[in-house]
Amino acid sequence: MRIMIRLLLAEDQSMVREALAALLGLEPDLEVVAQAARGDEVLAAARAHAVDVALLDIEMPGLTGIEAAAVLRRELPAVKIVILTTFGRPGYLRSAMEAGADAFLVKDAPAAQLAAAVRTVLTGERVIDPTLAAAALAEGANPLTDRERDVLRAAQDGATNAELATVLRLSQGTVRNYLSMAIQKLAARNRAEAVRIAREKGWL
């Protein structure tokens, strides 16, 4: 009797999710037993359906795929995690690995390659898109501290220093210092450009 690998597929775009589920369902040993449209639904779905592997998109409401991966790794360490992304940003790869992901692949990879990655992570090995791995090595580490990243992330919607100080429970002077350091490290002209650079590199 064939042992079926139970999959959770988390992707906020329903057409993409259903297409991936259909393609993976063609594999004789894979079965998509749960789907989620939000990152904050991943843990409950994985628990309810006793999944072996979770395939997570990065850009999702509720929690990002990387944040959901960290929750899964902490709460259900036996579940293998495959991050799927449209965004081949080197910083995302580093963040995903730090969160405990077992594989990191771009979404437009052939279905056979994705299926092979699922089988490989169940043997305890990691699978990383080679182009992204090379780009991550060339890019280097994220120069921002956790606090600088928090402040930049909070500044994405154009909040004032006073608003940021209230949200982050910091003084306005401290917020200004963190923003200045982030702008300097990213060689940006202003906070908006710093946010853009950090997002493009996957550092937020």
N, CA, C and O of each residue as an XYZ file, in Angstrom:
816
protein
N       0.844     -1.200      0.000
C       0.000      0.000      0.000
C       0.876      1.246      0.000
O       1.814      1.349      0.791
N       0.576      2.184     -0.877
C       1.368      3.408     -0.990
C       1.108      4.338      0.207
O      -0.039      4.550      0.601
N       2.197      4.890      0.779
C       2.047      5.870      1.856
C       1.879      7.248      1.239
O       2.729      7.701      0.472
N       0.769      7.917      1.579
C       0.509      9.239      1.031
C       1.136     10.320      1.909
O       1.072     10.249      3.136
N       1.736     11.311      1.274
C       2.301     12.463      1.976
C       1.210     13.523      2.057
O       0.679     13.967      1.039
N       0.886     13.922      3.286
C      -0.219     14.850      3.519
C       0.299     16.290      3.492
O       1.209     16.647      4.240
N      -0.294     17.112      2.618
C       0.196     18.472      2.405
C      -0.815     19.526      2.860
O      -2.028     19.358      2.734
N      -0.264     20.617      3.395
C      -1.033     21.838      3.632
C      -0.523     22.875      2.646
O       0.686     23.072      2.522
N      -1.426     23.534      1.949
C      -1.057     24.551      0.969
C      -1.631     25.895      1.422
O      -2.848     26.072      1.478
N      -0.738     26.842      1.746
C      -1.165     28.168      2.211
C      -0.765     29.220      1.178
O       0.417     29.447      0.918
N      -1.777     29.849      0.602
C      -1.576     30.837     -0.480
C      -2.815     31.715     -0.514
O      -3.933     31.201     -0.546
N      -2.635     33.040     -0.507
C      -3.807     33.908     -0.408
C      -4.546     34.105     -1.729
O      -5.708     34.510     -1.721
N      -3.907     33.830     -2.856
C      -4.591     33.960     -4.146
C      -5.251     32.625     -4.501
O      -4.570     31.639     -4.780
N      -6.579     32.608     -4.484
C      -7.296     31.337     -4.620
C      -7.011     30.617     -5.934
O      -6.913     29.390     -5.952
N      -6.876     31.359     -7.032
C      -6.615     30.706     -8.320
C      -5.258     30.013     -8.326
O      -5.119     28.895     -8.823
N      -4.262     30.691     -7.767
C      -2.916     30.105     -7.687
C      -2.941     28.880     -6.777
O      -2.355     27.844     -7.091
N      -3.629     29.017     -5.643
C      -3.690     27.918     -4.671
C      -4.360     26.699     -5.284
O      -3.871     25.578     -5.140
N      -5.470     26.914     -5.963
C      -6.201     25.787     -6.553
C      -5.411     25.135     -7.694
O      -5.458     23.918     -7.876
N      -4.692     25.951     -8.450
C      -3.871     25.403     -9.536
C      -2.742     24.547     -8.973
O      -2.466     23.456     -9.472
N      -2.091     25.057     -7.922
C      -1.011     24.281     -7.288
C      -1.551     22.987     -6.687
O      -0.935     21.928     -6.812
N      -2.708     23.083     -6.033
C      -3.309     21.886     -5.424
C      -3.620     20.840     -6.492
O      -3.398     19.647     -6.283
N      -4.135     21.294     -7.637
C      -4.462     20.367     -8.721
C      -3.203     19.697     -9.271
O      -3.192     18.491     -9.518
N      -2.144     20.487     -9.461
C      -0.896     19.936     -9.993
C      -0.276     18.933     -9.020
O       0.166     17.856     -9.421
N      -0.249     19.299     -7.742
C       0.338     18.393     -6.746
C      -0.506     17.136     -6.587
O       0.019     16.059     -6.303
N      -1.815     17.277     -6.772
C      -2.709     16.129     -6.658
C      -2.515     15.089     -7.743
O      -2.974     13.955     -7.613
N      -1.839     15.471     -8.810
C      -1.548     14.517     -9.885
C      -0.431     13.555     -9.504
O      -0.277     12.497    -10.115
N       0.349     13.927     -8.489
C       1.446     13.050     -8.044
C       0.854     11.870     -7.267
O      -0.025     12.061     -6.426
N       1.328     10.667     -7.541
C       0.703      9.478     -6.942
C       0.845      9.362     -5.428
O       0.060      8.665     -4.784
N       1.847     10.044     -4.850
C       2.085      9.901     -3.412
C       1.823     11.187     -2.629
O       2.135     11.259     -1.440
N       1.249     12.209     -3.287
C       0.984     13.480     -2.605
C      -0.513     13.739     -2.529
O      -1.251     13.458     -3.474
N      -0.956     14.278     -1.392
C      -2.362     14.615     -1.229
C      -2.477     15.939     -0.479
O      -2.000     16.064      0.648
N      -3.111     16.926     -1.111
C      -3.350     18.210     -0.435
C      -4.586     18.031      0.445
O      -5.710     17.988     -0.054
N      -4.371     17.928      1.751
C      -5.477     17.646      2.682
C      -6.003     18.907      3.345
O      -7.064     18.878      3.970
N      -5.271     20.028      3.219
C      -5.704     21.274      3.842
C      -5.204     22.461      3.037
O      -4.120     22.429      2.454
N      -6.025     23.517      3.019
C      -5.635     24.755      2.353
C      -5.911     25.928      3.283
O      -6.830     25.880      4.100
N      -5.111     26.980      3.154
C      -5.299     28.183      3.956
C      -5.046     29.403      3.077
O      -4.183     29.382      2.200
N      -5.810     30.468      3.324
C      -5.654     31.695      2.551
C      -4.936     32.776      3.356
O      -4.604     33.840      2.831
N      -4.699     32.485      4.649
C      -4.047     33.450      5.535
C      -2.952     32.767      6.340
O      -3.038     31.581      6.658
N      -1.926     33.536      6.661
C      -0.830     32.974      7.446
C      -1.237     32.595      8.856
O      -0.686     31.657      9.432
N      -2.213     33.328      9.427
C      -2.622     33.019     10.798
C      -3.592     31.833     10.876
O      -4.055     31.481     11.961
N      -3.898     31.219      9.728
C      -4.731     30.003      9.714
C      -3.883     28.733      9.609
O      -4.394     27.619      9.726
N      -2.582     28.922      9.387
C      -1.705     27.784      9.062
C      -1.590     26.783     10.211
O      -1.753     25.582      9.997
N      -1.313     27.258     11.417
C      -1.088     26.345     12.539
C      -2.317     25.493     12.813
O      -2.209     24.276     12.961
N      -3.489     26.124     12.882
C      -4.719     25.371     13.170
C      -4.995     24.334     12.083
O      -5.399     23.210     12.381
N      -4.776     24.717     10.818
C      -5.017     23.783      9.711
C      -4.042     22.614      9.757
O      -4.426     21.469      9.518
N      -2.778     22.905     10.066
C      -1.769     21.843     10.137
C      -2.091     20.866     11.255
O      -1.918     19.656     11.103
N      -2.556     21.393     12.372
C      -2.922     20.534     13.510
C      -4.141     19.684     13.183
O      -4.157     18.476     13.418
N      -5.170     20.344     12.631
C      -6.442     19.658     12.383
C      -6.312     18.520     11.382
O      -7.031     17.524     11.470
N      -5.395     18.668     10.428
C      -5.298     17.686      9.344
C      -4.045     16.814      9.416
O      -3.763     16.051      8.493
N      -3.298     16.927     10.509
C      -2.109     16.094     10.718
C      -1.216     16.046      9.470
O      -0.925     14.973      8.942
N      -0.790     17.224      9.014
C      -0.031     17.286      7.766
C       1.428     16.905      7.973
O       1.975     17.051      9.066
N       2.041     16.420      6.914
C       3.465     16.084      6.931
C       4.320     17.260      6.468
O       5.406     17.502      6.993
N       3.806     17.986      5.472
C       4.560     19.093      4.868
C       3.631     20.285      4.662
O       2.507     20.136      4.182
N       4.119     21.477      5.034
C       3.368     22.713      4.799
C       4.068     23.516      3.714
O       5.259     23.810      3.819
N       3.326     23.868      2.676
C       3.852     24.715      1.605
C       3.276     26.114      1.807
O       2.063     26.312      1.726
N       4.148     27.074      2.068
C       3.713     28.404      2.475
C       4.169     29.478      1.497
O       5.349     29.568      1.160
N       3.215     30.291      1.046
C       3.551     31.489      0.289
C       4.107     32.520      1.270
O       3.776     32.472      2.455
N       4.943     33.450      0.806
C       5.479     34.467      1.717
C       4.472     35.572      1.977
O       4.194     35.908      3.128
N       3.921     36.142      0.902
C       3.047     37.307      1.036
C       1.616     36.863      1.328
O       0.859     36.536      0.414
N       1.247     36.855      2.628
C      -0.117     36.497      3.022
C      -0.599     37.439      4.112
O       0.209     37.963      4.878
N      -1.917     37.662      4.193
C      -2.445     38.458      5.304
C      -2.386     37.671      6.613
O      -2.228     36.450      6.608
N      -2.516     38.380      7.727
C      -2.490     37.711      9.030
C      -1.072     37.522      9.516
O      -0.619     38.217     10.425
N      -0.378     36.587      8.912
C       1.055     36.370      9.133
C       1.690     36.118      7.775
O       1.055     35.546      6.888
N       2.931     36.537      7.605
C       3.638     36.173      6.374
C       3.970     34.688      6.445
O       3.887     34.070      7.506
N       4.345     34.126      5.299
C       4.749     32.729      5.288
C       5.939     32.471      6.191
O       6.040     31.410      6.807
N       6.843     33.445      6.271
C       8.031     33.284      7.121
C       7.639     33.300      8.597
O       8.161     32.518      9.392
N       6.717     34.195      8.961
C       6.236     34.225     10.350
C       5.472     32.949     10.684
O       5.618     32.397     11.775
N       4.654     32.481      9.735
C       3.909     31.231      9.948
C       4.859     30.050     10.084
O       4.607     29.125     10.857
N       5.958     30.088      9.325
C       6.963     29.018      9.414
C       7.566     28.957     10.818
O       7.765     27.876     11.372
N       7.853     30.129     11.386
C       8.435     30.175     12.734
C       7.466     29.599     13.766
O       7.883     28.900     14.689
N       6.170     29.895     13.608
C       5.148     29.360     14.518
C       5.070     27.837     14.379
O       5.039     27.117     15.377
N       5.038     27.357     13.143
C       4.988     25.904     12.905
C       6.199     25.196     13.484
O       6.078     24.147     14.116
N       7.363     25.779     13.264
C       8.589     25.148     13.757
C       8.562     25.017     15.279
O       9.025     24.024     15.840
N       8.011     26.041     15.934
C       7.939     26.024     17.407
C       6.860     25.066     17.910
O       7.094     24.308     18.852
N       5.671     25.098     17.283
C       4.523     24.341     17.797
C       4.412     22.922     17.260
O       3.975     22.020     17.974
N       4.810     22.714     15.989
C       4.714     21.386     15.362
C       6.044     21.064     14.669
O       6.112     21.033     13.441
N       7.085     20.828     15.446
C       8.425     20.668     14.866
C       8.576     19.510     13.879
O       9.522     19.495     13.092
N       7.670     18.552     13.909
C       7.776     17.416     12.989
C       7.324     17.773     11.574
O       7.673     17.082     10.617
N       6.550     18.845     11.440
C       6.049     19.241     10.109
C       7.181     19.892      9.312
O       7.851     20.803      9.797
N       7.382     19.416      8.098
C       8.394     20.007      7.226
C       7.807     21.242      6.540
O       6.613     21.286      6.243
N       8.650     22.235      6.294
C       8.166     23.518      5.771
C       8.857     23.861      4.459
O      10.084     23.911      4.370
N       8.031     24.097      3.442
C       8.525     24.531      2.130
C       7.994     25.939      1.874
O       6.780     26.144      1.835
N       8.889     26.906      1.700
C       8.483     28.275      1.385
C       8.451     28.431     -0.127
O       9.415     28.109     -0.823
N       7.309     28.937     -0.627
C       7.154     29.204     -2.059
C       7.011     30.708     -2.248
O       6.246     31.351     -1.529
N       7.724     31.265     -3.187
C       7.638     32.706     -3.368
C       7.708     33.134     -4.823
O       8.351     32.492     -5.654
N       7.029     34.234     -5.107
C       7.177     34.875     -6.412
C       8.379     35.805     -6.355
O       8.982     36.150     -7.372
N       8.708     36.200     -5.114
C       9.750     37.202     -4.907
C      11.078     36.525     -4.596
O      11.284     36.029     -3.488
N      11.972     36.506     -5.571
C      13.272     35.879     -5.372
C      14.243     36.815     -4.681
O      15.307     37.119     -5.220
N      13.884     37.278     -3.486
C      14.717     38.235     -2.775
C      15.657     37.506     -1.824
O      15.213     36.695     -1.011
N      16.957     37.790     -1.923
C      17.933     37.086     -1.089
C      17.630     37.160      0.404
O      17.804     36.177      1.124
N      17.170     38.337      0.875
C      16.884     38.483      2.297
C      15.784     37.558      2.774
O      15.798     37.106      3.918
N      14.817     37.271      1.886
C      13.747     36.351      2.237
C      14.301     34.948      2.489
O      13.840     34.240      3.384
N      15.286     34.562      1.695
C      15.874     33.236      1.863
C      16.507     33.117      3.243
O      16.280     32.136      3.952
N      17.291     34.100      3.620
C      17.931     34.084      4.946
C      16.875     34.032      6.050
O      16.981     33.241      6.987
N      15.857     34.883      5.929
C      14.800     34.933      6.950
C      14.063     33.601      7.042
O      13.740     33.136      8.135
N      13.800     32.995      5.894
C      13.093     31.713      5.870
C      13.911     30.614      6.555
O      13.373     29.816      7.323
N      15.190     30.582      6.275
C      16.045     29.568      6.895
C      16.138     29.780      8.409
O      16.134     28.824      9.185
N      16.223     31.052      8.810
C      16.282     31.361     10.245
C      14.972     30.980     10.934
O      14.967     30.619     12.111
N      13.865     31.061     10.198
C      12.549     30.708     10.768
C      12.354     29.194     10.839
O      11.405     28.721     11.465
N      13.247     28.432     10.201
C      13.153     26.978     10.274
C      12.635     26.294      9.033
O      12.267     25.121      9.081
N      12.598     27.014      7.905
C      12.121     26.392      6.660
C      13.086     25.293      6.207
O      14.297     25.387      6.405
N      12.523     24.260      5.599
C      13.331     23.149      5.084
C      13.621     23.308      3.597
O      14.555     22.701      3.073
N      12.816     24.127      2.916
C      13.022     24.339      1.478
C      12.552     25.740      1.110
O      11.670     26.311      1.753
N      13.163     26.278      0.062
C      12.822     27.621     -0.413
C      12.859     27.586     -1.929
O      13.921     27.430     -2.531
N      11.681     27.733     -2.550
C      11.583     27.612     -4.003
C      10.749     28.742     -4.585
O       9.868     29.283     -3.917
N      11.032     29.094     -5.830
C      10.186     30.082     -6.501
C       8.951     29.364     -7.043
O       8.999     28.191     -7.413
N       7.834     30.113     -7.077
C       6.546     29.518     -7.442
C       6.489     28.992     -8.859
O       5.748     28.051     -9.142
N       7.265     29.589     -9.759
C       7.173     29.140    -11.148
C       8.064     27.938    -11.454
O       8.276     27.591    -12.616
N       8.584     27.304    -10.394
C       9.333     26.056    -10.596
C       8.373     24.988    -11.120
O       7.193     25.000    -10.771
N       8.859     24.070    -11.949
C       7.982     22.996    -12.457
C       7.380     22.186    -11.312
O       8.006     22.014    -10.266
N       6.158     21.690    -11.521
C       5.470     20.919    -10.481
C       6.283     19.702    -10.049
O       6.284     19.328     -8.877
N       6.978     19.087    -11.013
C       7.791     17.906    -10.684
C       8.921     18.266     -9.725
O       9.289     17.472     -8.859
N       9.470     19.480     -9.887
C      10.552     19.933     -9.007
C      10.017     20.182     -7.594
O      10.677     19.865     -6.605
N       8.822     20.750     -7.517
C       8.193     20.989     -6.216
C       7.882     19.663     -5.524
O       8.133     19.507     -4.329
N       7.339     18.719     -6.274
C       7.029     17.401     -5.708
C       8.303     16.711     -5.211
O       8.309     16.084     -4.152
N       9.369     16.837     -5.986
C      10.652     16.238     -5.580
C      11.167     16.881     -4.304
O      11.729     16.204     -3.443
N      10.972     18.213     -4.181
C      11.413     18.928     -2.977
C      10.650     18.437     -1.748
O      11.228     18.275     -0.673
N       9.345     18.202     -1.916
C       8.527     17.696     -0.810
C       9.075     16.353     -0.329
O       9.224     16.126      0.872
N       9.369     15.472     -1.275
C       9.899     14.153     -0.898
C      11.274     14.279     -0.237
O      11.589     13.551      0.704
N      12.081     15.208     -0.739
C      13.448     15.366     -0.224
C      13.453     15.880      1.213
O      14.215     15.382      2.042
N      12.609     16.875      1.520
C      12.629     17.411      2.890
C      12.183     16.360      3.902
O      12.584     16.412      5.065
N      11.362     15.412      3.471
C      10.930     14.350      4.384
C      12.070     13.394      4.730
O      11.970     12.633      5.692
N      13.152     13.429      3.952
C      14.334     12.614      4.274
C      15.286     13.361      5.203
O      16.316     12.829      5.616
N      14.921     14.614      5.528
C      15.763     15.393      6.427
C      16.709     16.356      5.734
O      17.480     17.053      6.393
N      16.659     16.401      4.397
C      17.540     17.312      3.664
C      16.843     18.632      3.377
O      15.616     18.728      3.403
N      17.663     19.656      3.102
C      17.124     20.964      2.723
C      17.184     21.115      1.207
O      18.053     20.548      0.545
N      16.243     21.892      0.670
C      16.211     22.165     -0.770
C      16.120     23.675     -0.954
O      15.189     24.313     -0.463
N      17.092     24.241     -1.665
C      17.098     25.690     -1.892
C      17.318     25.954     -3.372
O      18.218     25.384     -3.989
N      16.487     26.826     -3.938
C      16.662     27.218     -5.335
C      18.094     27.726     -5.520
O      18.496     28.676     -4.848
N      18.873     27.109     -6.420
C      20.293     27.460     -6.542
C      20.553     28.913     -6.939
O      21.538     29.508     -6.502
N      19.683     29.481     -7.759
C      19.861     30.875     -8.160
C      19.690     31.799     -6.969
O      20.445     32.757     -6.804
N      18.696     31.510     -6.138
C      18.464     32.325     -4.944
C      19.591     32.155     -3.932
O      19.986     33.111     -3.265
N      20.100     30.942     -3.824
C      21.205     30.698     -2.892
C      22.426     31.514     -3.284
O      23.081     32.107     -2.427
N      22.735     31.546     -4.576
C      23.888     32.314     -5.060
C      23.668     33.804     -4.825
O      24.595     34.515     -4.435
N      22.445     34.280     -5.059
C      22.136     35.698     -4.861
C      22.242     36.085     -3.389
O      22.710     37.176     -3.062
N      21.810     35.195     -2.508
C      21.869     35.480     -1.069
C      23.308     35.590     -0.592
O      23.638     36.446      0.229
N      24.159     34.718     -1.112
C      25.582     34.772     -0.744
C      26.212     36.066     -1.240
O      27.012     36.686     -0.539
N      25.848     36.466     -2.442
C      26.418     37.686     -3.026
C      25.925     38.928     -2.290
O      26.656     39.910     -2.163
N      24.680     38.884     -1.804
C      24.065     40.048     -1.158
C      24.640     40.324      0.220
O      24.746     41.476      0.641
N      25.012     39.254      0.922
C      25.512     39.435      2.285
C      24.371     39.477      3.291
O      23.201     39.340      2.934
N      24.733     39.667      4.542
C      23.753     39.634      5.624
C      22.977     40.944      5.713
O      23.420     41.988      5.235
N      21.823     40.858      6.331
C      20.992     42.037      6.585
C      21.741     42.947      7.565
O      22.059     42.517      8.674
N      22.030     44.200      7.178
C      22.796     45.084      8.063
C      21.956     45.708      9.175
O      22.497     46.292     10.115
N      20.630     45.583      9.067
C      19.742     46.230     10.037
C      19.609     45.402     11.312
O      19.542     44.174     11.267
N      19.573     46.101     12.453
C      19.290     45.417     13.709
C      17.788     45.129     13.768
O      17.020     45.676     12.976
N      17.369     44.273     14.703
C      15.943     43.962     14.849
C      15.131     45.228     15.108
O      14.040     45.389     14.560
N      15.656     46.125     15.938
C      14.917     47.345     16.281
C      14.830     48.287     15.082
O      13.785     48.894     14.849
N      15.919     48.413     14.320
C      15.886     49.252     13.120
C      14.869     48.708     12.116
O      14.164     49.464     11.447
N      14.814     47.395     12.031
C      13.856     46.758     11.126
C      12.424     47.018     11.596
O      11.542     47.293     10.782
N      12.193     46.930     12.917
C      10.859     47.198     13.473
C      10.408     48.614     13.138
O       9.271     48.832     12.719
N      11.317     49.579     13.327
C      10.964     50.977     13.086
C      10.708     51.219     11.600
O       9.749     51.902     11.239
N      11.560     50.661     10.736
C      11.354     50.825      9.294
C      10.048     50.182      8.854
O       9.315     50.740      8.037
N       9.762     49.010      9.400
C       8.524     48.313      9.037
C       7.309     49.152      9.444
O       6.335     49.257      8.699
N       7.384     49.739     10.626
C       6.277     50.567     11.111
C       6.150     51.858     10.303
O       5.071     52.446     10.225
N       7.258     52.291      9.705
C       7.262     53.545      8.937
C       6.787     53.369      7.496
O       6.702     54.345      6.751
N       6.477     52.132      7.097
C       6.134     51.865      5.699
C       4.923     52.648      5.202
O       4.845     53.010      4.028
N       3.985     52.905      6.104
C       2.752     53.573      5.683
C       2.816     55.088      5.837
O       1.796     55.770      5.735
N       4.018     55.616      6.084
C       4.180     57.065      6.138
C       3.856     57.702      7.472
O       3.580     58.901      7.522
N       3.881     56.935      8.564
C       3.596     57.480      9.890
C       4.654     58.514     10.284
O       5.814     58.416      9.883
N       4.238     59.497     11.070
C       5.182     60.499     11.566
C       6.022     59.899     12.687
O       5.703     58.829     13.205
N       7.102     60.596     13.062
C       7.942     60.124     14.169
C       7.126     60.019     15.456
O       7.309     59.089     16.242
N       6.220     60.987     15.665
C       5.386     60.963     16.878
C       4.482     59.730     16.884
O       4.312     59.080     17.916
N       3.910     59.419     15.730
C       3.037     58.234     15.631
C       3.839     56.955     15.828
O       3.387     56.023     16.494
N       5.028     56.920     15.245
C       5.889     55.743     15.409
C       6.276     55.569     16.875
O       6.286     54.453     17.395
N       6.590     56.667     17.527
C       6.985     56.614     18.937
C       5.859     56.026     19.792
O       6.105     55.228     20.696
N       4.626     56.430     19.494
C       3.462     55.931     20.247
C       3.262     54.431     20.005
O       3.084     53.658     20.946
N       3.293     54.038     18.732
C       3.064     52.628     18.378
C       4.155     51.719     18.952
O       3.869     50.639     19.469
N       5.400     52.169     18.854
C       6.534     51.339     19.270
C       6.927     51.544     20.733
O       7.812     50.862     21.248
N       6.260     52.492     21.398
C       6.551     52.791     22.806
C       8.011     53.207     22.999
O       8.712     52.719     23.886
N       8.433     54.115     22.145
C       9.783     54.669     22.211
C       9.667     56.187     22.230
O       8.612     56.737     21.914
N      10.749     56.864     22.599
C      10.740     58.319     22.509
C      10.923     58.724     21.043
O      11.433     57.947     20.236
N      10.500     59.950     20.710
C      10.665     60.419     19.334
C      12.138     60.480     18.946
O      12.503     60.205     17.803
N      12.976     60.841     19.908
C      14.421     60.909     19.643
C      14.991     59.544     19.296
O      15.833     59.419     18.406
N      14.527     58.524     20.004
C      15.003     57.156     19.739
C      14.541     56.687     18.362
O      15.298     56.062     17.619
N      13.288     56.997     18.035
C      12.765     56.648     16.705
C      13.611     57.318     15.629
O      13.989     56.688     14.641
N      13.903     58.601     15.831
C      14.701     59.360     14.864
C      16.083     58.731     14.696
O      16.598     58.632     13.582
N      16.675     58.310     15.807
C      18.016     57.687     15.749
C      17.989     56.374     14.967
O      18.861     56.116     14.137
N      16.978     55.548     15.244
C      16.870     54.267     14.536
C      16.680     54.485     13.033
O      17.295     53.807     12.211
N      15.814     55.447     12.693
C      15.584     55.740     11.278
C      16.857     56.257     10.613
O      17.176     55.872      9.488
N      17.572     57.116     11.302
C      18.813     57.671     10.749
C      19.840     56.580     10.498
O      20.505     56.569      9.463
N      19.967     55.660     11.452
C      20.921     54.563     11.293
C      20.526     53.664     10.121
O      21.382     53.241      9.344
N      19.226     53.374      9.996
C      18.759     52.514      8.906
C      19.008     53.183      7.557
O      19.466     52.538      6.614
N      18.707     54.471      7.469
C      18.916     55.224      6.220
C      20.394     55.223      5.845
O      20.754     55.055      4.680
N      21.242     55.416      6.854
C      22.695     55.439      6.621
C      23.205     54.072      6.155
O      23.974     53.989      5.197
N      22.779     53.006      6.829
C      23.236     51.658      6.486
C      22.806     51.238      5.082
O      23.514     50.499      4.398
N      21.643     51.716      4.667
C      21.121     51.332      3.359
C      21.511     52.316      2.260
O      21.094     52.180      1.109
N      22.318     53.308      2.635
C      22.762     54.336      1.676
C      21.568     54.972      0.959
O      21.592     55.217     -0.247
N      20.532     55.225      1.747
C      19.306     55.820      1.198
C      19.290     57.328      1.444
O      20.006     57.840      2.305
N      18.455     58.029      0.665
C      18.357     59.484      0.827
C      17.329     59.870      1.886
O      17.418     60.943      2.483
N      16.366     59.004      2.114
C      15.319     59.315      3.091
C      14.673     58.007      3.557
O      15.043     56.921      3.110
N      13.711     58.134      4.452
C      13.108     56.923      5.022
C      12.319     56.127      3.976
O      12.319     54.897      4.007
N      11.640     56.828      3.044
C      10.864     56.125      2.021
C      11.776     55.267      1.155
O      11.440     54.132      0.816
N      12.938     55.820      0.800
C      13.881     55.046     -0.014
C      14.476     53.900      0.797
O      14.729     52.821      0.262
N      14.698     54.138      2.087
C      15.227     53.070      2.956
C      14.238     51.909      3.027
O      14.629     50.743      2.966
N      12.952     52.241      3.157
C      11.907     51.205      3.191
C      11.907     50.422      1.880
O      11.850     49.192      1.881
N      11.971     51.148      0.758
C      11.947     50.499     -0.558
C      13.133     49.561     -0.736
O      12.967     48.433     -1.201
N      14.328     50.019     -0.371
C      15.538     49.195     -0.523
C      15.441     47.948      0.351
O      15.726     46.836     -0.094
N      15.032     48.155      1.606
C      14.946     47.021      2.529
C      13.914     45.995      2.055
O      14.131     44.790      2.179
N      12.782     46.479      1.506
C      11.766     45.553      0.997
C      12.276     44.798     -0.233
O      12.060     43.593     -0.356
N      12.945     45.499     -1.132
C      13.443     44.853     -2.348
C      14.463     43.750     -2.036
O      14.565     42.754     -2.752
N      15.204     43.956     -0.961
C      16.217     42.962     -0.594
C      15.662     41.880      0.325
O      16.360     40.928      0.673
N      14.385     42.039      0.716
C      13.773     41.043      1.602
C      14.226     41.173      3.028
O      14.224     40.189      3.768
N      14.621     42.382      3.443
C      15.131     42.590      4.797
C      14.085     43.095      5.777
O      14.385     43.283      6.956
N      12.860     43.318      5.308
C      11.790     43.744      6.224
C      10.855     42.573      6.506
O       9.889     42.720      7.254
